[in-house]
Amino acid sequence: MCGLAGYLLTAASPSSELPMRLRHAVKLLGHRGPDQNDVVIQEDGTVGMGFARLSIIDLSDAARQPMKNEDGSQYLTCNGEIYNFKQLRAALQKEGHQFRSASDSEVLLHLYEQFGVDMVDRLDGMFAFVIYDSVNREILAARDRFGKKPFYYARTPSGLYWASEFRALVHLVPESFTEDLEGFSHYATLNCYPREFTFYREIRKLLPGHLMRFSLEDEAPRIHRYYRLKSCENADSTEVIDEKLRGFFSSSVEKRLVSDAPVGFFLSGGIDSTAIVLKAAELRSQLRTFSIGIEGDPPECDETSFARSVAERCGAEAYVVKITEEDLCREILQASWHLDEPVNLPDAALLSHLSKLASSVGVKVMLSGEGCDEVFFGYTMYWRHIQRYFDEYQRFDRFPEKLRDAAREILRRIDARRLGGLRKKLLGRHFFLGKSLSMSDAEKKYLLSDRVVRDPDVNERTESLILGLQREQQLPSNSHPYKQIMLNEFNVRLPDYVLMRVDKVTMAHSIETRCPFLDQDLVEYGASLGFDHLFDGQLGKVALRRALREWLPDNIVGRAKVGFGGGTVLEKPRVVALMREVISGSDFLKDYYSKTYLDALVDAPTSQRQLNAWNVAGFALWRRQLAVA
């Protein structure tokens, strides 16, 4: 796990300041890789590659990056881990390839020599990497299938630039930027900048499961999707399902324990993290677990007692902390810098606090339960949406698509507050936008500023974006609606909110986080399960609970989801006071939101408005940091 940055220039005469900019960008990525940082500049100045290294596999200098192949014709920088590197290495050695290190990253150079761009199909891991091919004067960049590792790029008149973090790329690119109000409009609804969007039009994210090629002759990057998660139902018996789930899960945990650096575990006391810790205890001894609660929380919201019992059961060294509201607010402010994109902040602060603790005792790798809820139906909100679908919306799907499209065009022009539920149904609000939403497209006319609303790229774009993604999925007409929910989450919320937050916050403290439930085999098999194997009317994760019951304590296997930190962060008086202070003290927010909306968030922070308010406050904190970065 590391940080990378670089450029390939198309301008006739490279700027003399670019090497300095690249070194500064790598310095900004230093928290991602405190063990080593290097920069390589080609003699003609047209190519620069920089790297900040967090040593995980092969701690020696032989694994330093940027890394070159035997004849120096190719250079590599890779952020992430290749879990099947030993198998790939053995196969490549049989083909005559010789290795100079024991690192997983070197495998990528030899794979490229052997297979070219088709190499990505052979990778099992989490990664964002760049290979520069000096023979073809071309770069190849690729991002892992589910978006665990970030990758930002900018195509400008002078060339192509890239970096692991948004802020580093802003400092690297010499040209100026323009705000992307369409991206902000998506953020206002989804609580994250989705898909390729960022705050600036010129900076884009390479999407999960995509690769990018760019040469000196190209006007624009050539981007290709190499992976798409599909959801086709299998016909396996219950016994076969349980056996396969146990097998995929065990394999996933085992390969994520491979490390030459100390490994720890985020342990909440819920089913996801408990299963990981107990499986890991079968494979190695002397585990270290890290758990957090909020001081003053009632017992029903505090999972730390469950976490302690799990740690005791497997003989782990347990680090359990209770954070005060004052420390929580301090952590929120610090996390706003490291998150690198505006997101809803409070729960990220808990993760930041635990990561800081883990790093302070020498841990470099953490295993976490992220992805389990999205794969195995862990949120009750999913069930509420499905109930609405069957109770209210399904009848509207029977109308021909052209008729529904025509109705949308007419109803978009009508005041949303007058038509209410009818408009939402006919406009396609039955389709799943995401788990946590702040406002609909129709509501933006009243909640966002005139400057934003008047922008031609803003009107009705978020619902159109999600609807377009759903059409791309090409699900059979008789598919259960939960299939759509899962694929939507994997397209937007999981990579652009959940995994982005995990990567940025843990890497802020030089921690690499691995997610066993996002193993490709496990995800694909989970996506093939029928709905009766996911939800029983009360609890989700039915098949997972059943398959892992032999490992899980009785007091955990039947528990409902509580939420990280007890799910009470937004209700804390000091957190509410901080939100009010941030919104009231950020005058520039009036350029993005209506005054009426801002006043309502500050004056009446109801449960839903607390979520909405942190959408605004998170943006405000991030925007302040951008201004002084």
C-alpha positions as CSV (number, residue, x, y, z in Angstrom):
1,M,0.0,0.0,0.0
2,C,1.5,3.2,-1.1
3,G,1.1,6.5,-3.0
4,L,1.9,7.2,-6.6
5,A,2.0,10.2,-8.9
6,G,3.4,11.0,-12.3
7,Y,3.0,12.5,-15.8
8,L,3.4,11.8,-19.5
9,L,3.8,15.1,-21.4
10,T,2.7,15.8,-24.9
11,A,3.9,19.4,-24.9
12,A,6.8,20.3,-27.2
13,S,9.0,21.6,-24.3
14,P,8.5,20.2,-20.8
15,S,8.2,22.8,-18.0
16,S,11.3,23.0,-15.9
17,E,9.2,23.2,-12.7
18,L,7.5,19.9,-13.2
19,P,10.1,17.7,-11.4
20,M,9.7,20.0,-8.4
21,R,5.9,19.7,-8.6
22,L,6.2,15.9,-8.8
23,R,8.5,15.8,-5.7
24,H,6.0,18.0,-3.9
25,A,3.1,15.7,-4.9
26,V,5.0,12.7,-3.5
27,K,5.7,14.6,-0.3
28,L,2.0,15.2,0.0
29,L,1.5,11.4,-0.3
30,G,4.0,10.8,2.5
31,H,1.5,9.5,4.9
32,R,0.6,6.7,2.4
33,G,4.3,5.6,2.3
34,P,6.6,6.8,5.0
35,D,9.2,4.1,4.4
36,Q,10.7,5.4,1.2
37,N,10.0,8.0,-1.5
38,D,11.6,8.2,-4.9
39,V,11.1,10.1,-8.2
40,V,12.3,9.0,-11.7
41,I,12.5,11.6,-14.5
42,Q,13.2,10.5,-18.0
43,E,16.2,12.2,-19.7
44,D,14.0,14.2,-22.1
45,G,11.8,15.3,-19.2
46,T,8.6,14.0,-20.8
47,V,7.9,11.3,-18.2
48,G,8.0,11.5,-14.5
49,M,7.0,8.9,-11.9
50,G,7.0,9.3,-8.2
51,F,6.3,6.9,-5.3
52,A,5.8,6.9,-1.5
53,R,6.3,3.4,-0.2
54,L,4.7,1.6,2.8
55,S,6.7,-1.6,3.0
56,I,4.5,-4.7,3.4
57,I,5.8,-7.5,1.2
58,D,9.6,-7.7,1.0
59,L,10.9,-5.0,3.2
60,S,14.2,-4.8,1.5
61,D,15.5,-2.1,-0.9
62,A,15.1,-4.6,-3.8
63,A,11.3,-3.8,-3.7
64,R,11.8,0.0,-4.0
65,Q,9.7,1.8,-6.5
66,P,9.5,3.2,-9.2
67,M,10.7,-0.3,-10.3
68,K,12.2,-1.1,-13.7
69,N,12.4,-4.3,-15.7
70,E,15.7,-6.0,-16.6
71,D,16.5,-3.8,-19.7
72,G,15.1,-0.6,-18.2
73,S,12.4,-0.3,-20.9
74,Q,9.5,-0.3,-18.5
75,Y,8.9,1.4,-15.1
76,L,6.2,0.5,-12.6
77,T,4.5,2.2,-9.6
78,C,1.8,0.2,-7.8
79,N,-0.4,1.0,-4.9
80,G,-1.9,-2.1,-3.3
81,E,-1.4,-5.8,-2.9
82,I,-1.5,-8.7,-5.4
83,Y,-2.7,-11.6,-3.4
84,N,-1.9,-14.3,-6.0
85,F,1.6,-13.0,-6.6
86,K,3.3,-16.3,-5.6
87,Q,1.3,-18.4,-8.0
88,L,1.9,-15.8,-10.8
89,R,5.6,-15.6,-10.0
90,A,6.0,-19.4,-10.2
91,A,4.2,-19.5,-13.6
92,L,6.3,-16.7,-15.0
93,Q,9.6,-18.3,-13.8
94,K,8.6,-21.4,-15.8
95,E,8.4,-19.1,-18.8
96,G,12.0,-17.9,-18.1
97,H,11.4,-14.7,-16.2
98,Q,13.9,-13.8,-13.6
99,F,13.0,-11.8,-10.4
100,R,15.2,-9.5,-8.4
101,S,13.0,-9.1,-5.4
102,A,10.4,-11.1,-3.3
103,S,7.8,-8.4,-3.7
104,D,4.3,-8.8,-5.1
105,S,4.7,-5.6,-7.3
106,E,7.5,-7.0,-9.4
107,V,5.1,-9.6,-10.8
108,L,3.3,-6.9,-12.6
109,L,6.3,-5.9,-14.8
110,H,6.8,-9.5,-15.9
111,L,3.1,-10.1,-16.5
112,Y,3.1,-7.0,-18.7
113,E,6.1,-8.4,-20.7
114,Q,4.3,-11.7,-21.0
115,F,0.7,-10.7,-21.7
116,G,0.5,-7.0,-22.3
117,V,-2.7,-5.3,-21.2
118,D,-4.4,-8.7,-20.8
119,M,-2.4,-9.0,-17.6
120,V,-5.1,-7.4,-15.5
121,D,-7.4,-10.5,-16.0
122,R,-4.9,-12.6,-14.1
123,L,-4.7,-10.4,-11.0
124,D,-6.3,-11.1,-7.7
125,G,-5.9,-8.2,-5.4
126,M,-6.5,-4.5,-4.6
127,F,-4.5,-2.2,-6.7
128,A,-4.0,1.0,-8.7
129,F,-0.8,0.8,-10.8
130,V,0.9,2.5,-13.7
131,I,3.4,1.0,-16.1
132,Y,5.4,3.2,-18.5
133,D,6.5,1.4,-21.7
134,S,9.3,3.4,-23.1
135,V,9.4,1.4,-26.4
136,N,5.8,2.3,-27.2
137,R,6.0,5.7,-25.3
138,E,2.8,4.7,-23.6
139,I,1.4,4.3,-20.1
140,L,-0.9,1.6,-18.9
141,A,-2.9,2.3,-15.7
142,A,-5.4,0.0,-14.1
143,R,-7.7,-0.1,-11.0
144,D,-8.9,-3.1,-9.1
145,R,-12.3,-4.6,-9.8
146,F,-14.3,-3.1,-6.9
147,G,-12.4,0.2,-6.4
148,K,-10.5,-0.5,-3.2
149,K,-7.5,1.6,-4.3
150,P,-8.0,5.2,-5.6
151,F,-6.7,6.6,-8.9
152,Y,-7.1,10.2,-10.1
153,Y,-6.0,11.6,-13.5
154,A,-6.1,14.8,-15.5
155,R,-5.7,15.2,-19.3
156,T,-4.6,18.8,-19.9
157,P,-3.1,20.6,-22.9
158,S,0.4,19.7,-21.7
159,G,-0.2,15.9,-21.1
160,L,-1.6,13.3,-18.8
161,Y,-1.1,13.5,-15.0
162,W,-2.1,11.0,-12.3
163,A,-1.9,10.5,-8.5
164,S,-3.3,8.4,-5.7
165,E,-5.0,11.4,-4.1
166,F,-6.9,14.4,-5.4
167,R,-4.9,17.0,-3.5
168,A,-1.6,15.7,-4.7
169,L,-2.9,15.8,-8.3
170,V,-4.0,19.4,-7.9
171,H,-0.5,20.4,-6.8
172,L,1.1,18.4,-9.7
173,V,-0.9,19.8,-12.6
174,P,0.4,23.2,-13.8
175,E,-2.8,24.3,-15.5
176,S,-5.8,25.9,-13.7
177,F,-9.1,24.1,-12.9
178,T,-12.8,24.8,-13.2
179,E,-15.5,23.7,-10.8
180,D,-17.7,20.8,-11.9
181,L,-21.2,21.8,-10.7
182,E,-22.7,18.6,-12.1
183,G,-20.4,16.6,-9.8
184,F,-21.4,18.8,-6.9
185,S,-25.1,18.2,-7.7
186,H,-24.4,14.5,-7.5
187,Y,-22.7,14.9,-4.2
188,A,-25.6,16.9,-2.8
189,T,-27.8,13.8,-3.4
190,L,-25.5,10.9,-2.9
191,N,-23.2,12.2,-0.1
192,C,-20.2,11.5,-2.4
193,Y,-18.8,12.4,-5.8
194,P,-19.9,9.3,-7.7
195,R,-18.2,7.5,-10.6
196,E,-15.6,9.6,-12.5
197,F,-16.7,12.9,-11.0
198,T,-14.6,15.2,-8.7
199,F,-14.8,18.8,-7.6
200,Y,-12.9,19.9,-10.8
201,R,-13.9,19.1,-14.4
202,E,-10.4,18.5,-15.4
203,I,-9.7,15.8,-12.7
204,R,-11.4,12.4,-13.1
205,K,-11.3,9.1,-11.3
206,L,-10.5,5.9,-13.2
207,L,-13.5,3.7,-12.5
208,P,-13.2,0.3,-10.7
209,G,-12.6,-2.6,-13.1
210,H,-11.2,-0.2,-15.8
211,L,-7.8,0.2,-17.4
212,M,-6.4,3.2,-19.2
213,R,-3.8,3.6,-22.0
214,F,-2.3,6.9,-23.1
215,S,0.5,7.6,-25.6
216,L,2.1,10.7,-27.1
217,E,-0.1,10.3,-30.1
218,D,-3.4,10.2,-28.2
219,E,-5.7,13.1,-27.9
220,A,-7.5,11.5,-25.0
221,P,-6.9,8.5,-22.7
222,R,-8.2,5.2,-24.1
223,I,-10.3,3.7,-21.3
224,H,-11.6,0.1,-21.3
225,R,-13.7,-1.8,-18.9
226,Y,-12.1,-5.2,-18.2
227,Y,-14.5,-6.4,-15.4
228,R,-18.2,-6.2,-14.7
229,L,-19.9,-7.7,-11.7
230,K,-22.8,-9.8,-12.9
231,S,-25.7,-11.2,-10.8
232,C,-27.2,-14.4,-12.1
233,E,-28.9,-16.7,-9.7
234,N,-27.5,-20.2,-9.0
235,A,-29.4,-23.4,-8.2
236,D,-27.1,-24.8,-5.5
237,S,-28.6,-26.6,-2.6
238,T,-28.4,-25.1,0.9
239,E,-25.6,-27.6,1.8
240,V,-23.6,-26.7,-1.3
241,I,-24.1,-23.0,-0.7
242,D,-22.8,-23.2,2.9
243,E,-19.8,-25.3,1.9
244,K,-18.8,-22.9,-0.9
245,L,-19.3,-19.8,1.3
246,R,-17.0,-21.4,4.0
247,G,-14.5,-22.3,1.4
248,F,-14.4,-18.8,-0.3
249,F,-14.4,-17.0,3.0
250,S,-11.5,-19.1,4.5
251,S,-9.4,-18.7,1.4
252,S,-10.1,-15.0,1.4
253,V,-9.0,-14.5,5.0
254,E,-5.9,-16.7,4.6
255,K,-4.5,-14.8,1.6
256,R,-5.1,-11.4,3.3
257,L,-2.9,-12.5,6.2
258,V,0.2,-12.7,4.0
259,S,2.5,-9.9,5.1
260,D,6.1,-9.2,6.2
261,A,4.7,-6.4,8.4
262,P,2.5,-6.7,11.6
263,V,-1.2,-7.4,11.0
264,G,-4.1,-6.3,13.1
265,F,-7.9,-6.5,13.0
266,F,-10.7,-4.0,13.3
267,L,-13.2,-5.7,15.6
268,S,-16.7,-4.2,16.2
269,G,-18.3,-7.2,17.8
270,G,-20.7,-7.7,14.9
271,I,-20.9,-10.8,12.6
272,D,-18.6,-9.4,9.9
273,S,-15.4,-8.6,11.9
274,T,-16.0,-11.4,14.4
275,A,-16.0,-14.0,11.6
276,I,-12.7,-12.6,10.2
277,V,-11.0,-12.6,13.6
278,L,-12.1,-16.1,14.6
279,K,-11.1,-17.5,11.2
280,A,-7.7,-15.7,11.4
281,A,-7.2,-17.3,14.9
282,E,-7.3,-20.7,13.3
283,L,-4.5,-19.7,10.9
284,R,-2.1,-17.8,13.2
285,S,-1.5,-16.9,16.8
286,Q,-1.0,-13.7,18.7
287,L,-3.7,-11.6,17.0
288,R,-4.2,-8.0,17.9
289,T,-7.7,-6.5,17.7
290,F,-8.8,-2.9,17.8
291,S,-12.3,-1.8,18.9
292,I,-14.0,1.5,19.7
293,G,-17.0,2.9,21.6
294,I,-18.2,6.3,22.5
295,E,-18.1,7.4,26.1
296,G,-21.5,7.6,27.6
297,D,-23.3,5.4,25.0
298,P,-26.1,3.2,26.4
299,P,-25.3,-0.6,26.5
300,E,-27.6,-1.3,23.6
301,C,-25.4,1.0,21.4
302,D,-22.0,-0.2,22.7
303,E,-20.6,-3.3,21.1
304,T,-17.2,-3.2,22.9
305,S,-18.3,-5.9,25.4
306,F,-18.9,-8.2,22.4
307,A,-15.6,-7.3,20.9
308,R,-13.8,-8.1,24.2
309,S,-15.5,-11.5,24.4
310,V,-14.4,-12.4,20.9
311,A,-10.8,-11.3,21.6
312,E,-10.8,-13.4,24.8
313,R,-12.2,-16.4,23.0
314,C,-9.3,-16.5,20.5
315,G,-6.6,-15.3,22.9
316,A,-6.0,-12.0,21.0
317,E,-4.4,-8.9,22.5
318,A,-7.4,-6.5,22.6
319,Y,-7.1,-2.7,22.3
320,V,-10.5,-1.3,23.3
321,V,-10.9,2.5,23.6
322,K,-13.8,4.8,24.5
323,I,-13.6,8.1,22.7
324,T,-15.0,11.3,24.3
325,E,-17.2,13.7,22.4
326,E,-14.4,16.3,22.6
327,D,-11.9,13.9,21.0
328,L,-14.5,12.8,18.5
329,C,-14.9,16.4,17.3
330,R,-11.1,16.9,17.2
331,E,-10.9,13.7,15.1
332,I,-13.6,14.9,12.7
333,L,-11.6,18.1,12.0
334,Q,-8.4,16.2,11.3
335,A,-10.2,13.6,9.2
336,S,-11.6,16.3,6.9
337,W,-8.1,16.9,5.6
338,H,-7.2,13.3,5.0
339,L,-10.4,12.2,3.4
340,D,-9.3,14.2,0.4
341,E,-12.9,14.3,-0.9
342,P,-16.0,15.7,0.8
343,V,-18.0,13.0,2.6
344,N,-20.1,12.7,5.6
345,L,-17.5,12.8,8.3
346,P,-18.4,11.6,11.8
347,D,-18.1,7.9,11.4
348,A,-14.8,8.3,9.5
349,A,-13.5,10.0,12.6
350,L,-13.9,6.8,14.6
351,L,-12.0,4.8,12.0
352,S,-9.3,7.5,12.1
353,H,-9.0,7.2,15.8
354,L,-8.6,3.4,15.7
355,S,-6.1,3.6,12.8
356,K,-4.0,6.1,14.8
357,L,-3.9,3.6,17.7
358,A,-3.0,0.7,15.5
359,S,-0.2,2.6,13.9
360,S,1.2,3.7,17.3
361,V,1.8,0.1,18.3
362,G,3.5,-0.8,15.0
363,V,0.7,-2.4,13.0
364,K,0.9,-1.7,9.2
365,V,-1.9,-4.0,7.9
366,M,-5.5,-4.2,9.2
367,L,-8.3,-6.6,8.2
368,S,-11.8,-5.1,8.1
369,G,-15.4,-6.3,7.4
370,E,-16.3,-3.7,4.7
371,G,-18.4,-5.0,1.9
372,C,-20.2,-7.7,3.8
373,D,-23.4,-5.7,4.1
374,E,-23.5,-4.8,0.4
375,V,-22.9,-8.4,-0.7
376,F,-25.1,-10.3,1.8
377,F,-27.9,-7.8,2.4
378,G,-26.9,-6.4,5.7
379,Y,-28.9,-3.2,5.9
380,T,-32.6,-3.1,6.8
381,M,-32.9,0.0,4.5
382,Y,-32.6,-2.4,1.6
383,W,-35.6,-4.3,2.8
384,R,-37.7,-1.2,3.3
385,H,-37.0,-0.2,-0.3
386,I,-38.0,-3.7,-1.6
387,Q,-41.2,-3.4,0.4
388,R,-42.0,-0.1,-1.2
389,Y,-41.2,-1.6,-4.6
390,F,-43.8,-4.4,-4.2
391,D,-46.4,-2.3,-2.3
392,E,-46.4,0.9,-4.4
393,Y,-44.1,1.0,-7.4
394,Q,-44.2,-2.3,-9.2
395,R,-47.4,-1.4,-11.1
396,F,-45.7,1.5,-12.8
397,D,-43.0,-0.8,-14.3
398,R,-45.8,-2.3,-16.4
399,F,-46.1,0.8,-18.5
400,P,-44.0,0.8,-21.7
401,E,-40.6,2.5,-21.2
402,K,-41.3,5.1,-23.8
403,L,-44.5,6.1,-22.0
404,R,-42.6,6.4,-18.7
405,D,-39.9,8.5,-20.4
406,A,-42.5,10.8,-21.8
407,A,-44.1,11.2,-18.4
408,R,-40.8,12.0,-16.9
409,E,-40.2,14.8,-19.3
410,I,-43.6,16.4,-18.5
411,L,-43.4,15.9,-14.8
412,R,-39.8,17.3,-14.5
413,R,-41.3,20.7,-15.3
414,I,-43.9,20.5,-12.6
415,D,-43.4,21.6,-9.0
416,A,-42.3,18.5,-7.0
417,R,-44.1,19.8,-3.9
418,R,-47.5,19.7,-5.6
419,L,-47.3,16.2,-7.1
420,G,-45.4,14.5,-4.2
421,G,-45.5,10.8,-4.3
422,L,-47.1,10.5,-7.8
423,R,-44.2,12.4,-9.4
424,K,-41.6,10.3,-7.5
425,K,-43.2,7.1,-8.7
426,L,-43.5,8.1,-12.4
427,L,-40.1,9.7,-12.4
428,G,-38.6,6.4,-11.5
429,R,-38.0,7.0,-7.8
430,H,-38.7,3.3,-7.3
431,F,-35.3,2.6,-8.6
432,F,-32.6,2.5,-5.9
433,L,-30.4,5.6,-5.7
434,G,-28.4,4.6,-2.7
435,K,-28.4,3.8,1.0
436,S,-28.1,7.4,2.3
437,L,-29.5,10.3,0.3
438,S,-29.7,14.0,1.2
439,M,-32.1,15.3,-1.5
440,S,-33.8,14.3,-4.7
441,D,-33.1,15.9,-8.1
442,A,-36.5,17.6,-7.9
443,E,-35.7,19.1,-4.4
444,K,-32.5,20.6,-5.7
445,K,-34.5,23.5,-7.3
446,Y,-35.4,24.6,-3.7
447,L,-32.4,23.5,-1.7
448,L,-29.4,24.4,-3.9
449,S,-28.3,27.9,-4.8
450,D,-29.4,29.7,-7.9
451,R,-25.9,29.5,-9.3
452,V,-25.9,25.7,-9.1
453,V,-29.5,25.3,-10.3
454,R,-29.0,27.5,-13.3
455,D,-26.1,25.4,-14.5
456,P,-27.3,23.3,-17.6
457,D,-25.5,20.2,-16.4
458,V,-27.4,20.0,-13.0
459,N,-31.0,19.5,-13.8
460,E,-32.2,15.9,-13.1
461,R,-28.8,14.5,-13.7
462,T,-28.3,12.3,-10.6
463,E,-31.4,10.2,-11.2
464,S,-30.4,9.9,-14.9
465,L,-26.9,8.8,-13.9
466,I,-28.2,6.0,-11.7
467,L,-30.9,5.0,-14.2
468,G,-28.3,4.8,-16.9
469,L,-26.2,2.5,-14.7
470,Q,-29.2,0.3,-14.1
471,R,-29.9,0.0,-17.8
472,E,-26.2,-1.0,-18.4
473,Q,-26.7,-3.9,-15.9
474,Q,-29.2,-5.5,-18.3
475,L,-30.8,-7.5,-15.5
476,P,-33.6,-9.9,-16.7
477,S,-37.1,-8.4,-16.3
478,N,-38.0,-11.0,-13.7
479,S,-35.0,-10.3,-11.5
480,H,-35.7,-9.7,-7.8
481,P,-35.2,-6.0,-7.0
482,Y,-32.5,-6.7,-4.5
483,K,-30.2,-7.6,-7.5
484,Q,-30.5,-4.0,-8.7
485,I,-29.8,-2.7,-5.2
486,M,-26.6,-4.7,-4.9
487,L,-25.3,-3.7,-8.3
488,N,-26.1,0.0,-7.7
489,E,-24.2,-0.1,-4.4
490,F,-21.2,-1.7,-6.1
491,N,-21.3,1.0,-8.8
492,V,-21.5,4.0,-6.6
493,R,-21.7,4.0,-2.8
494,L,-19.2,1.1,-2.1
495,P,-16.3,2.5,-4.2
496,D,-17.0,6.2,-3.9
497,Y,-18.0,6.5,-0.3
498,V,-17.2,3.3,1.8
499,L,-13.9,2.2,0.2
500,M,-12.7,5.8,-0.5
501,R,-13.3,6.6,3.2
502,V,-11.5,3.5,4.4
503,D,-8.5,4.0,2.1
504,K,-8.0,7.7,2.9
505,V,-8.6,7.5,6.6
506,T,-6.5,4.4,7.4
507,M,-3.7,5.5,5.0
508,A,-3.6,8.8,6.8
509,H,-1.9,6.8,9.6
510,S,0.1,4.5,7.2
511,I,-2.2,1.6,7.6
512,E,-3.1,-0.8,4.7
513,T,-6.7,-2.1,5.1
514,R,-7.7,-5.4,3.5
515,C,-11.3,-6.5,3.1
516,P,-11.9,-10.3,3.0
517,F,-15.6,-9.9,2.1
518,L,-14.6,-8.1,-1.1
519,D,-12.7,-11.1,-2.5
520,Q,-13.8,-11.6,-6.1
521,D,-14.9,-15.3,-5.7
522,L,-16.8,-14.5,-2.5
523,V,-18.5,-11.4,-4.0
524,E,-19.5,-13.2,-7.2
525,Y,-20.9,-16.2,-5.4
526,G,-22.8,-13.9,-3.0
527,A,-24.3,-12.0,-6.0
528,S,-25.6,-15.3,-7.3
529,L,-27.6,-16.2,-4.1
530,G,-31.4,-16.1,-4.2
531,F,-33.2,-13.6,-1.9
532,D,-34.3,-16.3,0.5
533,H,-30.6,-16.9,1.3
534,L,-30.1,-13.3,2.2
535,F,-33.1,-12.1,4.2
536,D,-35.6,-14.0,6.4
537,G,-38.0,-11.2,7.2
538,Q,-36.0,-10.0,10.3
539,L,-32.3,-10.5,9.7
540,G,-30.1,-10.2,6.7
541,K,-27.0,-12.3,5.8
542,V,-29.0,-15.5,6.2
543,A,-26.7,-17.7,4.2
544,L,-23.6,-16.2,5.8
545,R,-24.9,-16.6,9.3
546,R,-25.8,-20.2,8.5
547,A,-22.5,-21.1,6.8
548,L,-20.3,-19.6,9.5
549,R,-22.4,-20.6,12.5
550,E,-19.8,-23.2,13.6
551,W,-17.2,-20.4,14.1
552,L,-19.5,-17.7,15.5
553,P,-20.5,-17.3,19.2
554,D,-24.2,-17.8,19.9
555,N,-24.6,-14.3,21.3
556,I,-23.3,-12.8,18.0
557,V,-24.7,-15.0,15.2
558,G,-28.3,-13.9,15.8
559,R,-27.6,-10.2,16.5
560,A,-29.0,-7.4,14.4
561,K,-26.6,-4.9,12.9
562,V,-25.8,-2.0,15.3
563,G,-23.5,0.2,13.2
564,F,-19.9,1.3,13.6
565,G,-19.5,3.2,16.9
566,G,-23.0,2.2,17.9
567,G,-24.6,4.4,15.2
568,T,-25.0,7.3,17.7
569,V,-22.3,9.7,16.4
570,L,-24.7,12.2,14.7
571,E,-26.7,12.6,17.9
572,K,-23.9,13.7,20.2
573,P,-24.5,17.2,21.4
574,R,-20.9,18.4,20.7
575,V,-21.0,16.8,17.2
576,V,-24.3,18.7,16.5
577,A,-22.7,21.9,17.9
578,L,-19.7,21.4,15.6
579,M,-22.0,20.9,12.6
580,R,-23.8,24.1,13.4
581,E,-20.6,26.0,13.9
582,V,-19.1,24.8,10.6
583,I,-22.2,25.6,8.5
584,S,-22.8,29.0,10.2
585,G,-19.1,29.9,9.8
586,S,-18.8,29.0,6.1
587,D,-20.1,32.0,4.2
588,F,-19.1,30.4,0.8
589,L,-21.8,27.8,1.3
590,K,-24.4,30.3,0.0
591,D,-22.7,29.8,-3.4
592,Y,-23.8,26.1,-3.3
593,Y,-27.0,25.9,-1.1
594,S,-30.1,28.1,-0.6
595,K,-30.1,30.2,2.6
596,T,-33.5,28.7,3.6
597,Y,-32.0,25.2,3.5
598,L,-28.9,26.2,5.4
599,D,-30.9,27.9,8.1
600,A,-33.2,24.8,8.4
601,L,-30.3,22.5,8.9
602,V,-28.8,24.6,11.7
603,D,-32.1,25.4,13.4
604,A,-33.8,22.0,13.4
605,P,-31.3,19.1,13.2
606,T,-33.8,16.2,13.2
607,S,-32.5,12.7,12.7
608,Q,-32.7,12.9,8.9
609,R,-31.5,16.5,8.8
610,Q,-28.4,15.5,10.9
611,L,-27.4,13.3,8.0
612,N,-28.2,16.1,5.5
613,A,-26.4,18.6,7.6
614,W,-23.2,16.6,7.6
615,N,-23.4,16.4,3.9
616,V,-23.2,20.2,3.9
617,A,-20.7,20.4,6.9
618,G,-18.5,17.8,5.4
619,F,-18.4,19.7,2.1
620,A,-17.6,23.0,4.0
621,L,-14.7,21.5,6.0
622,W,-13.2,19.9,2.8
623,R,-13.7,23.1,0.8
624,R,-11.9,25.1,3.5
625,Q,-9.0,22.7,3.4
626,L,-8.8,22.9,-0.4
627,A,-8.5,26.7,-0.2
628,V,-5.4,26.5,2.0
629,A,-3.8,23.3,0.7
